Amino acid sequence: MTTNPLIRPALAGIIAALSLTACTTAPVLAPTGAYTVAPSYSVKLDRNWSDLSQATFFKSSTAPKVRLLSIDGLQLNRLYISEGLTPDDPLIANPARPDTKTTPTLRGKSDMSLSEQMEFVSQSVAALDYHKVETRNPQPVTVGSVKGVRFELTASTPEGLHGLAQAAAKDGKSYYIVYLAPEEHYYAASLASVTAIMDSAKLP
């Protein structure tokens, strides 16, 4: 049987973390409608998702200002939605790699340009041990009243990893939505829902 690209290698660490956690908090339903990311920031879901943000393996990682959603399971699709991140906040943390002084989790910086935000997203995805993470097809978008960018991501896996990301900044904070799924079937299957979520974002 072929191992799914999101399991190899990125989810290997997650699975290991789960195996070490006897009382992992189960996912909760994120129902159709408004989904609160932060007290003054929400997006709109056009279908039900599973919210894994409070699952022990994710909550104990180093991305406390990021929500993690999935439809079919993390190995098949995942959606990261961040609050406004400062240079102190990571976007994506590898659960198998503790955030320490010797192995710090990647952070951004203040006042990044849109191209720098794209690079930060690709480097954050690469931190999950993906290889040859590349960005392509950047398109300008307006997030509320703020200019942002929406772009695709690819990574080298046997089956192909595809992603769509959106980045925008306001008042010194960066806001990201990052969708990752296998290129065959699963990426396209949820792409319309992900695009609707990105379109619904209105920054605080």
C-alpha positions as CSV (number, residue, x, y, z in Angstrom):
1,M,0.0,0.0,0.0
2,T,1.3,3.5,-0.9
3,T,1.8,5.8,2.1
4,N,0.1,9.1,1.7
5,P,2.4,12.1,1.2
6,L,1.2,13.9,4.2
7,I,2.2,11.0,6.4
8,R,5.7,10.8,4.8
9,P,7.5,12.6,6.4
10,A,5.5,15.4,8.0
11,L,2.9,13.3,9.9
12,A,5.5,10.8,11.1
13,G,6.3,13.2,13.9
14,I,2.6,13.8,14.6
15,I,1.9,10.1,14.8
16,A,4.8,9.6,17.2
17,A,3.5,12.5,19.3
18,L,0.1,10.9,19.4
19,S,1.5,7.5,20.4
20,L,3.1,9.2,23.4
21,T,-0.1,10.9,24.5
22,A,-2.5,8.6,26.4
23,C,-5.2,11.2,26.7
24,T,-5.3,13.1,23.5
25,T,-8.2,15.5,23.2
26,A,-10.5,14.5,20.4
27,P,-11.3,16.8,17.5
28,V,-14.4,19.0,17.8
29,L,-16.9,20.0,15.2
30,A,-16.3,23.3,13.4
31,P,-19.8,23.7,11.9
32,T,-20.9,25.6,8.8
33,G,-21.0,29.3,9.5
34,A,-18.8,31.8,11.3
35,Y,-15.6,30.3,12.8
36,T,-13.8,32.4,15.4
37,V,-10.1,32.6,15.0
38,A,-9.6,35.4,17.5
39,P,-12.0,37.6,19.5
40,S,-12.1,40.2,16.7
41,Y,-11.3,37.9,13.7
42,S,-13.4,35.2,12.1
43,V,-13.9,33.4,8.8
44,K,-16.9,31.7,7.3
45,L,-17.0,28.0,6.7
46,D,-19.2,26.7,3.9
47,R,-19.3,23.2,5.3
48,N,-18.4,21.3,8.4
49,W,-14.7,20.8,9.3
50,S,-13.1,19.0,12.2
51,D,-11.2,21.4,14.6
52,L,-8.0,19.9,15.9
53,S,-6.7,23.1,17.4
54,Q,-7.1,21.7,21.0
55,A,-5.9,18.2,20.3
56,T,-3.0,17.6,22.7
57,F,-0.4,16.9,20.0
58,F,-1.1,20.2,18.3
59,K,-1.9,22.4,21.4
60,S,1.4,21.3,23.0
61,S,3.4,22.4,19.9
62,T,4.6,25.9,19.5
63,A,1.9,27.6,17.4
64,P,-0.7,28.8,19.9
65,K,-2.1,31.5,17.7
66,V,-2.9,29.1,14.8
67,R,-6.0,27.0,14.3
68,L,-5.8,23.6,12.6
69,L,-8.8,22.2,10.7
70,S,-9.3,19.1,8.6
71,I,-12.1,17.4,6.7
72,D,-10.9,13.9,6.0
73,G,-7.9,13.7,8.5
74,L,-4.5,15.4,8.6
75,Q,-3.0,12.9,6.2
76,L,-5.5,13.9,3.5
77,N,-6.1,17.6,4.1
78,R,-5.3,20.3,6.6
79,L,-6.0,24.0,6.9
80,Y,-4.0,26.4,9.1
81,I,-5.7,29.7,10.0
82,S,-3.6,32.1,12.0
83,E,-4.4,35.1,14.2
84,G,-2.3,38.1,13.7
85,L,1.3,36.9,14.2
86,T,4.1,39.0,15.5
87,P,7.9,38.1,15.2
88,D,7.4,36.1,18.5
89,D,4.8,33.8,16.9
90,P,5.4,30.8,14.6
91,L,3.0,29.8,11.9
92,I,3.7,26.0,11.6
93,A,5.5,24.0,14.2
94,N,6.9,20.5,13.8
95,P,5.5,18.5,16.7
96,A,8.5,16.2,16.6
97,R,11.0,19.0,16.9
98,P,10.8,21.0,20.2
99,D,11.1,24.8,20.1
100,T,14.4,25.4,21.8
101,K,17.4,27.8,21.5
102,T,19.3,25.2,19.6
103,T,16.3,24.2,17.3
104,P,14.1,27.2,17.3
105,T,10.8,27.1,15.4
106,L,10.7,29.5,12.5
107,R,9.3,33.0,13.1
108,G,8.7,35.9,10.8
109,K,9.7,39.4,11.2
110,S,8.0,42.8,11.4
111,D,6.7,44.6,8.4
112,M,7.4,41.8,5.9
113,S,6.6,42.5,2.2
114,L,4.1,40.2,0.5
115,S,7.0,38.4,-1.2
116,E,8.7,37.9,2.2
117,Q,5.4,36.6,3.6
118,M,5.3,34.0,0.8
119,E,8.9,33.0,1.6
120,F,8.0,32.7,5.3
121,V,5.0,30.4,4.5
122,S,7.1,28.2,2.2
123,Q,9.9,27.9,4.8
124,S,7.3,27.1,7.5
125,V,5.9,24.3,5.4
126,A,9.5,23.0,4.7
127,A,10.0,22.9,8.5
128,L,7.6,19.9,8.4
129,D,10.5,18.1,6.6
130,Y,9.1,18.5,3.1
131,H,11.6,18.9,0.3
132,K,11.7,21.4,-2.6
133,V,8.8,23.5,-1.3
134,E,8.1,26.1,-3.9
135,T,5.6,28.9,-4.4
136,R,4.0,29.8,-7.7
137,N,1.1,31.8,-9.3
138,P,0.9,34.7,-6.8
139,Q,-2.3,36.7,-7.2
140,P,-3.1,40.0,-5.5
141,V,-6.2,39.8,-3.2
142,T,-7.9,42.3,-0.9
143,V,-8.5,41.0,2.6
144,G,-11.0,43.5,4.0
145,S,-9.3,46.7,3.1
146,V,-5.8,45.3,3.1
147,K,-3.8,44.2,0.1
148,G,-2.6,40.6,0.4
149,V,-1.4,37.8,-1.8
150,R,-2.8,34.3,-2.6
151,F,-0.4,31.7,-4.0
152,E,0.1,28.0,-4.6
153,L,2.6,25.8,-2.9
154,T,4.1,22.5,-4.1
155,A,6.5,20.1,-2.5
156,S,8.4,17.0,-3.8
157,T,6.6,13.8,-2.7
158,P,6.0,10.6,-4.6
159,E,2.3,11.5,-5.0
160,G,2.7,15.3,-5.1
161,L,1.8,17.8,-2.4
162,H,-0.2,20.8,-3.3
163,G,-1.2,23.8,-1.3
164,L,-2.9,27.2,-1.4
165,A,-2.0,30.0,0.9
166,Q,-3.1,33.6,1.6
167,A,-1.1,36.2,3.4
168,A,-1.9,39.7,4.5
169,A,-0.6,42.1,7.2
170,K,-2.2,44.8,9.2
171,D,-1.0,47.0,12.1
172,G,2.3,45.1,12.3
173,K,0.7,41.6,12.4
174,S,0.6,39.0,9.7
175,Y,-2.4,36.8,8.9
176,Y,-2.1,33.5,7.1
177,I,-4.4,30.8,5.8
178,V,-2.5,27.7,4.5
179,Y,-4.1,24.7,2.9
180,L,-2.2,21.5,2.2
181,A,-3.4,18.2,0.6
182,P,-2.2,15.5,-1.8
183,E,-2.2,16.7,-5.3
184,E,-4.3,13.7,-6.6
185,H,-8.0,14.1,-5.7
186,Y,-7.9,15.6,-2.2
187,Y,-6.4,19.0,-3.1
188,A,-9.1,19.7,-5.7
189,A,-11.9,18.1,-3.6
190,S,-11.7,20.8,-0.9
191,L,-10.3,23.7,-2.9
192,A,-13.6,25.5,-3.5
193,S,-14.3,25.4,0.3
194,V,-10.9,26.7,1.1
195,T,-11.1,29.5,-1.4
196,A,-14.5,30.5,0.1
197,I,-12.9,30.6,3.5
198,M,-10.1,32.8,2.2
199,D,-12.6,35.1,0.4
200,S,-14.5,35.5,3.7
201,A,-11.6,36.7,5.8
202,K,-11.9,40.2,7.2
203,L,-9.0,41.4,9.3
204,P,-9.7,43.0,12.7
